[in-house]
Amino acid sequence: MAQINDNFIKIPATYLFSEIAKRVTQHKEAHPEAKVIRMGIGDVSLPLPDASVDAMIKAAEEQRHAATFRGYGPEQGYAFLREAIVINDFTSKGINITADEIFVSDGAKSDTGNIGDIFSVNNRVAITDPSYPVYVDTNAMGGRAGEPNEQNVWSNLVYLPCNVQNNFVPALPTEKVDIIYLCYPNNPTGTTLTKEQLAVWVKYAKENDAIILFDAAYEAFITEENVPHSIYEIEGAQEVAIEFRSFSKTAGFTGTRCGYTVVPKALMGNSENGENVSLNKLWNRRHTTKFNGTSYVVQRAAEATFSPEGKQQVRALIDFYTENARIIREGLIKAGYNVYGGVNAPYIWTKAPEGLGSWEYFDYLLKEKNIVTTPGAGFGLSGEGFVRFSAFGSREDTIEAMERLNK
Ligand code: MLT
């Protein structure tokens, strides 16, 4: 019999959001009359921008004719999209990134999960706590996390607590780490780092030969000055950081699937025998071998988000969810909760009433208020005692949820 990768039996049997979906389905089966409001997983509710849909229709039409049909595309993404990304997301902000440093994919979830392929199992990994569960789970699958205890704290991971006491700003590790996951604006807390605070991490990475894996999937929600949209706004970051971006939350692509990863050519890793190796080359090798490209039609849809009308439509989507976030924040504060985040991010991190654990409060909200949230403990030990509200619902549902909580 074939031997399995034993790391898979060490991780929780179900992925966080699958567990939540299961509980919601059970609740709905038991109470078919209940009007359940979904504020759990960060899945968008508004349709795609017209510019993207029009671009997909045009691209699909091209696929109907031999003269314009396209088969396999470049695994790294078509030049038209990579160049549009460079111009709109980087050059326009004074950041010097080139198209061959961009790798288009089916989303940031896959890339943040797969990036571990190019790193040795011996690296010491630091993860902010709480964090997006993909970081911990995929390091555990890859054998880099060690052993879990009964609270799912892994022996080889270095946890960087983010809590009310430190204003959700992680302290630098006190032991040497090689890889650091940072996600800002943060999922799940919805909090941010200023440029100065992020610069501290870039300096740490330089001085300690560490690599930062920077998840910027929520950058479009930033409303305040001095909050960096890209880690490359910090001088020298191209020598120490990989950045992940997504069209999912920005332009409603959660079901359409498109994202990209920036691996600067200046970024190096060490081989076992001490050689300096380009991470851009390694990721290119991994991507071309294990990924066959995002579909042409979807890449055209992503490109269209950068057209003048596409930009306006995307802005309208972001503004809509930002207003939802404001309604949630204010509604929760009115109802007496302590809330964090939700100003530069579509997530509102909320303290459960005293004495209630995250899952207990999640269950209470589901059963008594028919509101789905995400239990903070699902994101790590420091998330215990919190739940996360997502601002991606409809306006009607958002207002109704706050009315239910204020009753
Ligand atoms: C979340 O709710 O944390 C995200 O939507 C999950 C994801 O992007 O995969």
Residues whose N, C-alpha, C, O or C-beta is under 5 A from the ligand:
A	BS01	MLT	G40 I41 G42 D43 K109 N187
